[in-house]
Amino acid sequence: MNMSMTKKASGFSLIELMVVIAIVALLAAIAVPSYKSYVSRSKVAEINSMISNQLGLWAEKNDLGVTTLASAGTIGSHIASVDYEFDSGEATYGVTVTLAATSTIDAALNGLVMYFEPTVGTNTVSWTCTLTPSNANTKGLIGGLCNP
């Protein structure tokens, strides 16, 4: 009987570790841009939700005959100001929303001004949105309320 025992090497070889690292890097390269896109879309959805609330507030106050409403100021971390105008003879009739100058979504949205002009009907208000600056990039980023 052979009393000497051979000890087998255990662990991972360098090649196996390199393959695992390459696979993890590939998955990260796919996941990170998708995550950033997801976060941006959720922030834009948050902005659109806040704006929708402000448009509803304007419509409600307009129905009640309110002629002035103080600026809403900062709303959340993305909206710098919201201004309301109830006089249809004014150039800024409706709701004007200015996004924060330091958007964490995209630099193209920094300081973007969104002007919502109402069309008031019987028990309804529909909105027309104008962006300043208006280009394909800002329209694509903001989506929601300002896309027909």
C-alpha positions in Angstrom: 0.0 0.0 0.0 1.3 3.4 -1.0 1.3 5.7 2.0 2.3 8.8 0.1 -0.7 10.9 -0.9 -0.5 13.4 -3.7 -2.1 16.7 -3.0 -4.1 18.0 -5.9 -3.9 21.8 -6.5 -7.2 23.6 -5.8 -8.5 27.1 -6.8 -8.9 28.9 -10.0 -6.4 29.4 -12.7 -5.5 32.8 -14.0 -7.3 32.1 -17.3 -10.6 31.2 -15.5 -10.4 34.4 -13.5 -9.8 36.5 -16.6 -12.8 34.9 -18.3 -15.1 35.7 -15.4 -13.8 39.3 -15.3 -14.4 39.7 -19.0 -18.0 38.4 -18.6 -18.7 40.8 -15.7 -17.3 43.7 -17.7 -19.5 42.9 -20.7 -22.6 42.7 -18.5 -21.7 46.0 -16.9 -21.2 47.7 -20.3 -24.7 46.6 -21.2 -26.4 47.4 -17.9 -25.0 50.9 -17.1 -26.3 52.7 -20.1 -29.7 51.0 -19.7 -29.8 52.1 -16.0 -28.9 55.7 -16.9 -31.7 55.7 -19.5 -34.1 54.3 -17.0 -33.2 57.0 -14.4 -33.5 59.8 -17.0 -37.0 58.5 -18.1 -38.2 58.3 -14.5 -37.0 61.9 -13.8 -38.8 63.2 -16.9 -41.9 61.3 -15.8 -41.6 63.0 -12.4 -41.4 66.5 -14.2 -44.4 65.7 -16.4 -46.4 64.7 -13.4 -45.5 67.9 -11.5 -46.4 70.0 -14.6 -49.6 68.1 -15.0 -50.6 69.1 -11.5 -49.8 72.7 -12.1 -51.9 72.7 -15.3 -54.8 71.2 -13.3 -54.3 73.9 -10.7 -54.5 76.6 -13.4 -57.6 75.1 -14.9 -59.3 74.9 -11.5 -58.4 78.5 -10.6 -59.5 79.7 -14.0 -62.9 78.0 -13.5 -63.3 79.8 -10.2 -62.6 83.1 -11.8 -59.2 83.7 -10.1 -57.3 86.4 -12.0 -53.9 86.2 -10.2 -51.9 83.4 -8.7 -48.5 83.8 -7.2 -45.6 82.0 -8.9 -45.1 78.5 -7.5 -41.4 78.9 -7.3 -39.2 75.8 -7.0 -41.0 72.5 -7.3 -39.0 69.4 -6.6 -35.4 69.4 -7.7 -36.0 69.8 -11.4 -38.4 72.7 -11.8 -37.0 76.2 -11.0 -40.3 78.2 -11.4 -43.9 78.0 -12.5 -45.7 81.2 -13.5 -49.4 81.6 -14.1 -51.2 84.1 -16.3 -55.0 84.3 -16.5 -55.5 87.3 -18.9 -55.9 85.8 -22.4 -54.7 89.2 -23.8 -51.2 88.6 -22.4 -48.5 87.0 -24.4 -47.8 84.5 -21.5 -51.4 83.5 -21.1 -51.4 80.0 -19.4 -48.6 78.4 -17.5 -44.9 78.9 -17.9 -42.5 76.3 -16.5 -38.8 76.8 -16.2 -36.6 73.8 -15.5 -33.6 74.1 -13.1 -30.4 75.5 -14.6 -28.5 72.4 -13.5 -30.6 69.5 -14.6 -29.3 66.1 -13.6 -31.1 64.6 -16.5 -29.3 66.1 -19.5 -27.5 69.4 -20.2 -29.9 70.1 -23.0 -32.7 70.5 -20.4 -30.8 73.1 -18.3 -33.0 76.2 -18.0 -35.5 74.9 -20.6 -38.7 77.0 -20.6 -41.9 75.2 -21.3 -44.9 77.4 -22.2 -48.4 75.9 -22.0 -51.1 77.8 -23.7 -54.6 76.8 -22.8 -57.6 76.4 -25.1 -60.6 76.7 -22.7 -63.8 75.0 -23.7 -67.0 74.1 -21.8 -65.7 72.1 -18.8 -62.5 71.3 -20.7 -59.0 72.8 -21.1 -56.6 71.5 -23.7 -53.0 72.6 -23.8 -50.5 73.5 -26.5 -46.8 73.3 -25.4 -43.9 75.4 -26.8 -40.3 74.8 -25.7 -37.5 77.3 -25.6 -35.1 76.4 -26.9 -37.0 74.1 -29.2 -35.1 71.4 -31.0 -35.3 67.7 -31.7 -33.0 66.9 -28.8 -35.1 68.8 -26.2 -38.4 67.5 -27.6 -37.0 63.9 -27.5 -35.8 64.3 -23.9 -38.8 66.0 -22.4 -41.4 63.8 -24.1 -44.8 63.5 -22.4 -46.8 66.7 -22.3 -44.8 68.5 -25.1 -45.0 65.8 -27.7 -48.1 65.6 -29.9 
